[in-house]
Every structure is written in C-alpha cells, then in structure tokens.
Amino acid sequence: MPARTMQDCPSELQLAIFALLPLGDLLSLSLVSKSLHTFVEPLLVADIHLEWKKQPEHNLPPVAALLRTLFERPYLGQHCLHLRLTGMGFKTQPRGTDEEPPALPVSVLSLPAAAEHIRLIEAPGAVTWLEELQAGAVDALVALLVSLLPNLVSLELGPNFTLESARLGKFLRHAITRVGNRSSWLPKFPSLKHVVFAGRTNEFRHCNFNNAADVLPFFYLPSLQTMSVSIDNPVTWAWPHSDNATPLLPSSLTSLELFRLRETRLQHLLAPLKSLKKLHWHWFYQEYLDSHASTYVVALDVMAHALCQVLGTLVELTIEADTEANELYGGYEDPDVKTRGSLRGFAQLSQLKLLRIPWAFLVGFSPEEAPGKMTHLGASLPSGLEVLILTGELLSVENFDWHDGVIVGAIDLLLTEEEASLRLPPTLKRIILPLPLYVGTLLPELQTRLDELSAQSGIKLELENIGEDGSMDK
C-alpha cells in the first residue's frame, strides 16, 4: 500500500529527507507531534556550532546550556557528530592581565550529574575536575562536553576555548591511550576524523602555558584524517603512552595544518605520521616566545631533515613564515631573521608535487646570499616537483634586501645556466614568483624578460601580487 503521509514512509527515507532540511525547519517539525519530535530531535544535535563572545546580555553561555541539555537527555550525546566551539572578542586588559576567557556561570549545570559521569568514566583527578567546574573554568567544561559525545566525526575548538587545555589533555590521554580494563562509559572516539585546535589569541601573553602534552593525544585517534593544530614548543618532547607503555603507532593522518611549532621540534611530530600527504606549516618567530626552542635563526638543515620523516608520502608542502614584535618587551618592529644551512635535503621528498615556500628561505634574505643558493637550487628540489611557489613573506624584516629587478636576474641565471647543479626537475611546469614585491606593477621590460624565459625553458613563469605584509593574493 503506497504511503499517504510522510510518517507512513520507511524510517530510513524519512531520515534522508529530514537531514536535508535547515535547522529552522527541523525545529518547526519537531513541534508538530510527539512522535515527530522523538524522530527529529537527534537531527537537531547532529551538527552543533556554538559561538561564544563576551556579551553581557547572554546570561547563559551556550556551552553551559548544551551541557544542561545533555545531562537532562543523555541519549542525545550519541547523536552529535560535529561540534564547533568558536568565537572571538574577549579583550585584553592593560599590563598584560587577561579577561579571556572569563569564568562561565555554571549555576544551571547539575554538578551531581557531572560528578557521576566523571566517576563512571574513571577519570583521573576527579575531585580537581569538579572544583574546576564549580569555578566555571572553560577548559573543564570543554573536557566534560567532549566526554559526553562519543560518536564525534569532527571537532573544532576556537581560540576562546584553547587558552588553557590541561583538563582536556588529561581526559584525552585517559580516553585515547588507556587499554585493557576500561570503563564502558569511557569514549574511544572511533569515528573522529577531523580536528581543529586553534592557537590562543595574543599567545605572547600566555608564555607560562604549554599545550603539547594536551594536544598530542589527538594524534592517537584511530580514524584521524585531517587536523589543524597550534602546538607550543615543549622543552622536551614526549608522546603519551598507554597503560603498557606502547608508543604511538603510525598515524592515519593525511592532512596537517600546523601552527607555532618550530623546526627544532618538527621531526618528533612528523616521525610517526607515515600517511601524511599534505602539510601546511606556519613557521613563526617572536622574541621571548618559546625561547628555549625558537630563535631568530631559521635552521634549514634541521627543517629539511625533519620533513624527510614523511619523504615517502608527502605530495604537497606549504611553508608560510611570519614574525611579530613582542609589545610586552617594548618591541614595535618585526625582529630580524636569518637563515643557516641549506634545504638540500628537500631533494629526498620523492613524492612531492607542489612546494610553496618563502623566497627568503630558498634563496636567502639578500642578493649577497643568492649566488651560493642559486648555484645549488636544482639540487635542493625534488626530482618529481611540478609546481614551485615562491612567496614574498618576511619582506618586512629589516634584512630583506630584494627588489623586482634582482629577482628577475636571479631567475634568468637559474634558467639559462648550463651547469648540471643548476638544472631544475624535468617535471617542473610552473614557477610562481613573488612579484611585484611592493605595491605597483612589474616594469614592462622585466615582464618581457620573464615571458622570454618561459618560452625558452618551457616552464611557465607566473606572478602573484604580494601585499606590503608579504601575503599572497589567491
């Protein structure tokens, strides 16, 4: 007998149709009847995006409200697949005292229910965790929320939720690395594939925190595919271990966006990532930030050696570079940066097809460095490279001494020199240059020469407009 109403259709068909509806329509549908409410309610929590800013008119922050709902109807946590906690806007007080993030009012949160849940998952430091919840600590609330969502597919934590992460880190180490006799209530996050853990706003004001131990457990996720994470530079590197001290197995991660971590710590992170195909690394230097590991010297040899940990899988590598003055110490101009060593080790990245890297890293900060760098440039590029994108990042650094004509001259030397050491990979199809370096257009005679070099070499030379801050227009 053909279906006469929507509710006469098979449950699978109803779910497929309802999943296409916007949230507002789902809310309306859930009010039609008790049966539809029961059917639609799980869809209302499948994709949760909560934005938290400092808005006094909002007496109940959304995280606290969501936790209240989950303790009232705990079965809903099973249906949440995507969680995004975002929001900016907390201000920094004078003299380096921060109000970000402020304590959350938790009067609506059932602390007895939270205490019972923490007991059931056998979390370490349960008493301290409850004290943090009573104090409205954002980190404690985030850890509690994540622990209630065992079937997450994606998790995004924005800057307002990552200022402190010790409680979340302790829970993750407990959940991800514990083996053997474990509570059935303790989630394993078998479906979590996509993670975003943003860096703090005004990181230089929070030098006493180090989040490496808190975020490294994410790499143990059995289904992890993509991750964007800001990792502070630890004094010593230590992967968390399970109960029987089993080290991290080769990760399933294929795409990684990485912030803050310097080249001196990069090898430790990349070593177990044996499936990594795409890496977008934001190199960063600020005076007095992570000074035990981060200096004004770019150790190119160390960088190349670290990246060779994924030489058999890496297909696309993007390196962005940035510096920032440290106002807490009276800095108002970008600090100087210099390079040491070479990137010859890049030649071992046998699978690499696309390389995006600052011109200053590959060729040097000034033309005086260029002859030696250009002489061996061909030996520094992977044999299968197809696209080379050179950017003008770090041009605001005082010792950056390039201009358009000298860059074109360097490319002219590179493409016309016959020495074997200068020859570029035979697969190279495109080189994108950081021209013009400053506001304006490239002089016609320089453009004409680039067109001639393109025709002669068979390598398409393209230009990208670089702003004063070194950013590249897409």
N, C-alpha and C positions, 0 to 999 in steps of 0.2 A: 504494500500500500504506500503510495507516494506521501512524502512528508507535507503536512499542511502548514505547520508553523516552524519557526527556527528551532524550537525546543524538540520538535519531532526528528530533527536531523541527528545523525550519529555524533557522539561527543567529540570525536576527532575532527569532524567537519566544522562543528561549532567553534572549537578552539582555534582552528586555522583561520576562520573568518574573524573572530573577535581579536585575534592577535594583530590584525591589520588596522584596527580602529585606533584613533588618537585617544590620549588619556581622558580628555573631557567626555568623549562619547562612552568610554568604558565606565566612568563614574556614573553617568546617567543610566546606563544599562544596569549597573549594579543595584539601582534603586527601584527597578521595575518589580521585582518579586524576590522572595527569599531564595528560591531555587536558582535564579539567575545571579543573585548576589554571591551565593556559595560557589557558583561556577566561574564567575568573573573575578572574584576577589584575588585569587593568585596572580592573575594577569596584571593587577594594579601594582603589585610589588615586584614584578619580574625585572623591571629596569628602573632603578631609583637614582635620581640625581638631586642631591641636596646642596644648595648654595648657602654658605654662612658668611655673612658680613656683620659688622658691628652696627646694628640697627636697634636702638633702644625700644622702638615701638614693637619689636618682636620679643615678647616676654619669654617665649618658649622656643629655643633654638631647634631646628628641625631634627638634629641628631637625637636630642633627648626625647622629642615627640615620637620618633621612629622606634627608639628602644622601648618606650612605654607600650606601643602597639605590639611589638614582638613578644613582650612578656605577657601581654593580655591574650594574644593569639599566637603561640609559639610555632604552630604549624606553618605560618606564613614565611618564616625564615627559610624553609626548604625550597620555596618558590622564587626567591630572589637570585637572579642570575647576573645582574650587572649593578654595581654600586659605584657611584661617583660622588665624592665629597669635595666640593670646590668652593672658591670664594676668596676674594682679596679685599683689602680695605682697612685692616687694622693699622692704626697709626703708631709711630714710634715717638715716645716721649723724649724730651731733652735729656742730655747727659747719658744717653745710652740705655735708659730704663724703658723696657718694652711693656706694652699692654697687649701684645699679640701672642697667643690668643688669650682673651680673658677667661676666667673660670666660668664654666657653664652652670646655670641653675639646674639642679637635679632633684628638686622637691617632688617632681612628678614621677621620678624613677623609683620603682619598688626595690629598695635595697635588699630586703629579704629574698626576693626573687633572684636578684643578681648574685647574692651570696650563695644561693642554692645552685645556680648554674655554674658558678666558679668551682664549687665543691664537686659537682658532677664531672667536670672536665679535668679534675685533679690538677688544677693549675698551680704552679709553684708561687709562693709569695701571696697567697690568697688574702691574708689579713691586710697586707700593704695595698693590694689592688683595691680592696673595699675602701680603705682610707682615702685613696686617690679619687675614687668615685664620689665619696662624700664631699671631697674638696672641689669637685667639678673639674678635675683635670681632663683636658681634651684627649690626651693620649690614652688614659684609662677607659674613656668612653668609646674611643675608636676601637681599641682592642676588644672590648666587650661586644660591640656591634659586629665586628668581623667574626668573632667566635660563634655568633648566632646564625651565620649564613654559610652553611657547609657546601652548598652547591654553586658557589660563585664561579662565573666564567671570566668576568673582568672586574678589576678593582682599580679605582683611581682615587688617590689621595692628594689633594691640592695643598698649597703652601700653608694655609691656615690649620692644617691637620698634621703637619710634619715637623713642627718646631721642636717638639720632644717626641721620642718614639721608643723609649726604653721599655715601657709596658707592652706595647705591641710587639717589640722584638722578643721579649721573654716569652710571650704567648706563642709566637710563631716558631721559635726554637723548640718549645714544648710540643707543639702540634705537628710540625713537619719532621723533626728528627727523632721523635720517640718511637721505638719499636717494641715488639714483644707484648707484654700485658698492659694494654692501654684501655682507657675508658671508652665505651661505645659512644659516649657523648662527645668525645674529642674529635673535631673535624680533621680530615686529611686533605681537604681541598683537591680532590682528584680531577676536577674539571677546570680549575683556574688556569687560564691560558694567557691573559693579557693583564699586565700590572703597570700602573703609573704611580711612582712615589716622587713627588716634586720636591725640589730644593726649598729651603726656607726663604722667606723674604728677608732682606737685609742680613744675609748669612754672616757678614763680618761682625755683627753684633752678638753672635752666639758662638764664640770661639770655645766655650767650655763644653760644648756638646760634641759627641762623635757618634754617628749613626751607623757605622759599618757593621757592628755586631747585630744591629736591629734589622737591617735590610738584606744581609746576606742569606738569611733563611729562605727568602723568596726564591732563590736560585735552586732550591731543593724541590720545588713544585714539580710533580711528575709530568704535567702536561704543559708547562710553561713554553710559550712560543715567542711572545713579544714583551719587551719591558723597557720602560723609560724610568731612570732612577738617578738620583743625586746621592753620591757616596762621599762622605768625608774621608780624608786621608788618615788612616789609622797609623799609630806609631809602629805597631807590629800587626801583621796580617794573620788572621786565624779564622778558618772556616769552622762553623759549628759542627759538632759531631753528634751522632745518635748515641743511644744508651750503650751500644757496644763499640763505640769509637770508630764506626765505619765512615770513611771520608766521603765527600761529595762525589757521586758518580757522574759520568759525562752528562751534561745538561742537554735537554731537548730544545733549548732556546735558539731561535733562528734570527731574531732581530733585536738589537740592543741600542738604545739611546742612553748615553752616559754623560753625566754632569759632574764637574768638580774634581774627580779623581785624576791625579797626575800620573805621568808615565812611570814614575818610580814605584807605583803600586799596581800598574795596569797588568803586568804579567801574572800576578797572583789571581786576578779576577778572570782573565781570559783562559788560563790553563785548562779548566775543565769544560769550557764551552765548545765542545767538539762538533756542534751542529750549526755554529754561528755563520750566517751568510751575509748579514748586513750590520754594520757598526757605524753609528753616528756619535762621535766623541766630541764633547765640548771642552776643549783644553782651556784652563782658566788659571790666572795668577793674580793674586792681590797680596800686597805686603802684609806680613804678620798673620796671615791666614794659613793654617796648617804649615807653619814654618819648618817643622821637622821633616816635611816631605816635599814642600812646594817652594821653589826658589825662582829667581828671575832667569835662570839658565834652562833652556829647553834641551834636554838630553836626547838628541836624535838617535844615537846608537841604542839607548835604553828603550826608546819608543819603538824602533824597528824590531828589536829583539822581542819585546812584549807582543807586538802584533803578529809575529811569526808563530805564536802559540795557536793561531787559527789559520795557518797558511794553506791548509788543505781544503777549507770550506768557504773562506771569506770571498764574496763576489763584489761587494760594494762597500767602500770605505769613505766616510766623510769626516774630516777633521776641521772643526771650527775653533778659532782661537780668540780669546778676549782677555783684557786686563781691566782693572778698575782701581781707582785711587781709594785709599783707606782713610776716610774722613776722621775716624776715631784717633788717628795718629797724625793729623794735620796734613794729610795728602790731598791735593786738589788736581793733580795731573796724573795721567796714566804712567805707571812705573816703566822703567826701561826693561827691555827683554833682549837676550842674546841667545844664539844657538851654539851648541857644541856637538862635535861629531858629525855623522852623516847618516843618510837614510838608505844606504846601500842594501841593507837587509830587506828593504821592501821588494827587491827583485825575487825573493823567495816566495812571495804571495802568488803562487802559480795560478790560482783560480780568479784573481782579481780582474774585473772588467771595467770598473769605474772608480776613479780616485779623485776626491775633492779635498784640496789641501791649501793652506795659505802659501802664497808665493814666497813669503819670508822664510818659511820652514824648508822649502825645497831648494831655493836659490840663494837665500841669505837676506839680511836686512839692508845691505848696501851693495852697490856695484863692485866695490873692492873685494867683496867675498865671492862675487859671481864667477870669475874665471875658473877657480877650482871646482866650484859647484857644477857649473855648466859642463866642464870637461868630463865629469863622471855622471851626468844626469841620466844618460841612457842606461848606464849600469845600475841605476837605482830604481828603474821602473820594471814592473813585472812583464814578462815576455808576452802575455796574453792581454795586456791592457788595451781597451778600446776608446775610453773617454778619460781625458785628463782635464780637470777643472782647477785652475789656479785662481785664488781669491786674494783680494787686497786687504784682508783682515790684518790688524795690528799696524795699519798705516799711521795711526795717531801716536804710536810710540816714537819718542824723540829720535832714535837712531834709525828709523825707517827712511831711507835716502834714495828711493827710486822715483823716476818720473817716466812719462809715456815713451819718450824717445829712447831712453836707455833700455826699457823693457823690450821694445821692438828690436833694438840692436842685439839684445841677448837672444831673442828668438831667431833672428837672422843667423847668428853664429851657430845656433843649435841645429838649424835645418840645412845649412849649407856646408858645414864642416864634414870632411870625408873620413876622419878618424873613426875607427871602429868603436871606440869608447863612447863616442857621441851619438851613435846610431840609436834611433828610437825603436820601440817594439814594432814589428811589422804589422801587427793588428791594429795599431793606433789609428783611429779615424778622425777624432776631433780633439782640439785643444782650445779650451775657453780661457781667455786671458783677462786679467783684472784691469781692463782699460775702458774708458779713461779713468785714471786713478782719482781724480778730483772732479768737481762739478765742471761740466763743459762737454765738448765733443772732441773726438780724436782728430788731429790735423790731417788734412786730405792726403798729404804725401806719406804719412805713416800708414794710413788705411790702404793706400795704393800698394805700398811695400808688403803689407800683410796679405793682400789679395794675390800678389805675385808669388809669395812664398807658399800660399795654399795651393796654387796651380802647379808649382814646381814639385812640391813634396807629396802631393796627394792627400795631405792632412788638412782638414777644414779648420781654419783659424777663426774663432768667433770671439766677440766681445761681450762682456757683461758690464752694465753700468754699475759702478761702485760708488756708494754714497760716502760722505765725509767720515762716517763712523766705520767704514770698511764693510758694511753689509752689502750683500749682492741682491740685486733685484731679480726676482724669479721670472 
